[in-house]
């Protein structure tokens, strides 16, 4: 009897250990999967869960979201972080209504043509919503494959074509089995084969892991440090956007000036929000979320 493949071992582990997440439930729509994938970018699952439920409760499909102004998407996004994702989802919903009658296409090229949908998101939707055979490669999968197959501590800062090829070679030929293996690789990388403290004793791939067999060599490239948040323009942007998001009407510049004491940094952060389309600047130093109409009496 031949030895089971890496995909088979990982899938068996996944069947017994996978987290119970709502976007993995049978019958979940492709739109719900797409929303989850966008929300999960650079955001922990625990923070995404309530936001995902709230979003799908209000906008169960692209048509419902497309019918609302961008301001509502930003408000619903709340403090999930990286709020441009809310605008991208809304732009995507509009395109889905205009090009695909409000349905998420089951074709790679059609998905990649949508606003805000990149290589990873498109393949994740096709695999997890439609059960197609595609290499779904995020940071966790790249790290898992680099260690188990190539014997490297990590796979570098960004996805390369070689990462897609290496992952696809591990997938079984049957589309449904390949989609499940893709989910298994991702879950193993997220929960067991972690970046800093991998739980190798719990890993089902440990006996055939090239990285373990070679003595766990250290990364050869520069170590990525966690991004600082406190005191950065990103924090100031978040504080400014929170005022606009939580205010039903327009907001005066005077009120926004109370958010942060550094005038230069505050002005810079506000300018980038306007440039990114997250805030609209009106005459007389009045600001609103995009698509919201200014009133005569700003708060």
N, C-alpha and C positions, 0 to 999 in steps of 0.2 A: 504494500500500500504506500502510495506516494505521500510525502509530507504535506500537510495543509499549507496553503499559501498565506502570505502575510494578511491579505484581505480576508480570508476565511477566519483566521485567528482573531483579527480585530473585530470582525462582525459578530463572532460568537461572544466576545467580551462585551460588545455594545448591546447585544440582546439582553444581557444580564445586568448591565450596569448603567445604561444610558439614563440621563436625567429625564424626568417626565415634564416635557415642555409643550405648551399648547400648540405651537406651530408645527410640531411633529405628529400631531394626532391625525388619524385617518380621515380623509375627506376635507381637510383644511384647504382653503382656496389658494390659488397661485398668488392672488393679491395679498393675502395674509402672510404668505411666505416671503413675498417681496418686501413687505413692510418690516417684517422681523429682521431680514438681512440688512436693510438700511439702518434700522435702529441699533443693531448689534455691532456696527462698525465702531470700534474704539470705546464701547460702552459695555459694562458688565451685565450679565443676564438678569441679576436681581433688580437692577434699575430699569431694564427694558420691560419686564413682565407687566407691571401696572400700566405703563405707557402704551404698550401694544394692545392690551385689552381695551383701554379707553379709546384709542385711535380707531380700532375696528368696530367698536360699539357705535361710534359717531359716523364713521365712514366705512361701511362694510365692503364697498367697492370703489373703483376709480371714479365712477360717475358722481357719486356723492361728494367726494373730495374736490373734484374739478368744478363743481357748482358753487363752492364756497370761495371767498377771496383768500389770497395768500396770508393775510393777517391771522385768519382763524387757524391755519396750519401752524404758524409760529406760536400762537397762544397754546394750542394743544400740545405742542412739543415740550412746553414747560422747561424744566431744568435738566433735560436729558443730555444737553451738551452738544456742541457743534451744530447749531441751529440751521445752518445752511442745508442740512439734510432734509429739514422740513420743507423748504422751498423746492428742493430737488424732487421730493416725493410728490408734491403738488404739481409741479411741471410735468412729471412723469404721468400722473393721473390725467392731466389735460391731453397729453399726447396719446394715451391709451384710448380715450374717448374719441379723439379725432381720427386716429388711424386704425383702431382695432375694435370699434364698437364697445369700448369699455371692458374688454377682456385682456388678460395678460397672454401674449403670444407664446407658443411652445416652440419657438424657432430662435436659434442663437443670434443670427444676424438681425432679426427684427427686434430682439431685446436690446442688443448693443446699440441700436439706433435710437433708443429712448433716452430722454434727458436724465442724466445722473446714474445711468446703469452702466457699470464697467464690467470687465472680464469676470471678476470673481462673482459679482451679484448675478449676472446673467446665467452663469453655469450653476450657481447654487439654486436658482429658481427652477432651472430645467431638471436638475437632479432631484431636488427635494419636493417639488410640486408636481412634476410630470414623470418622474422615474426614469429619466434618460441617462445615458452613459456619458458623463463628462467629468474631467478632473476638476474637482472643487478645491482650490488651493488658497488657503489663508495662511497667516503666520504660523498657526499651530500645526497645520498639515505640512508646511515646508520644513519646520523644525523636526517633526516626527520622521519624515522621509529622509531628511539629511542625516539624522542619527542612525536610524535603523538600516538604511541601505548604503549610504555613502560613508558612514563613520565619522561625520563632521559634527561639531558641537552645535552649529546653527547653519542656517542657509542664507545668511546675508540679509540686508535691510529691505529688499523688495523682491517681488515675484519676477522671475525671468522665464522665457520660453522653455528653458531646460527643466524648470520645476514642474511645469505642466506635463512635459513628456515623461519625466520620472514618475510622477504620480499616476498618470494614465496607464503606464506599463504595469502598475500594481492592481489595476481594477479588473475584476472578472469580466468576461465578454457579455454576459447577460445584463441588459440595461437595469432591471430592478435590483439585481444583486450588486451591480456597480454603484448605484445610487446609495444603497445601504452601506456599502464599504466606504464611500466618501463621507457619510455621516459618522461612521465609526472612526475613521482616521482623525476627523476633526475633534471628536469627543475625547479620544485618547490624548491628543495633543493638548487639549484644554485642561483636562483633569489629571493626567498621569505624567505625560512627557512634557512637563512644564519647563519654562526657560531657566529659572534659577534653582529650583529644588525638585528635580524630577524624581518621581516615586518609582524607581526602577524595580524595586522588590514586588510591586503590584502590577507591573506591566506584563501583559501576555506575550509581548514580542521580545522580552528580555533575553531569552535563550538564543535568539538569532539576530540580536541587535549588533550591528557593526561597530557602533560607538562604544558600547560596553566591552565588546571583544577586544578593542584596541586600547583599552585602559582609560576610557573617558577623557580624551584629549580636550584641553581648554580651547575656547574660541581663538581663532587666529586674527580676526579683525578687531576693530575698536569696539569696546563695550558700550551699548546704548544705555544712557542714563535716563531715569524717569523725568518727564517734563515737569518743570516747576510751574505752579499755577498762581500761588499767592503773589500779588503785586504786579502781575503781568498784564499786558494789554488784553489778554483773553479774559482775565477776571473782570477788568473794567467793562469790557464789552458785555459780559454777562450781567453785570449790575445795571448798566444802562438799559439793556434789552428787557430786564425784569420789570423795570418801571413802566415801560411801554406796553409790555405784555399784560400786566396786571391792572392797567388803566383803561377803562372803556372808551374814553375819548382821546383827543390829541393831548400832547404834553409840551409844555413850554421849555425853552432852553434853560430858563432860570431854575426850573425844578430838576432838570438833569444835572445842572451844575452842583447840586447838593450830593450827588452820588459819590464823587471822588474829589479829593482836595487838589490833586496835581492838575492844573489847568491844561498844560501841554499834553499830558498823557490822556486826559479825558477827551480833549478835542480830537486827538489822533484816533482814539478808539471809536468815537462817534462817527468820524469821517469814514472809517473802514466799514462800519455797519451800513452806512448809506451806500458806499461803493459795492458792497456785497448784495444789495437789494433787500436787506433785512429791515431797514428803516427808511422811511421817506421823509425828506426835508421839504417843508412848505415855507411860504413867505412869512415874515415876521417871527422867525426863529421858532416855528412850531414843527413838531415831529409826530409822526404816526407810524404804525406798522403798515407794510405795503398793502394797498387796496382799501385801506380805511380812510374815510373822508374826514378832513379837518373841520372842526366846528369853530364858531366864533369865540367861544370861551374855553381856551385850553386850560388844562389842570396843571 
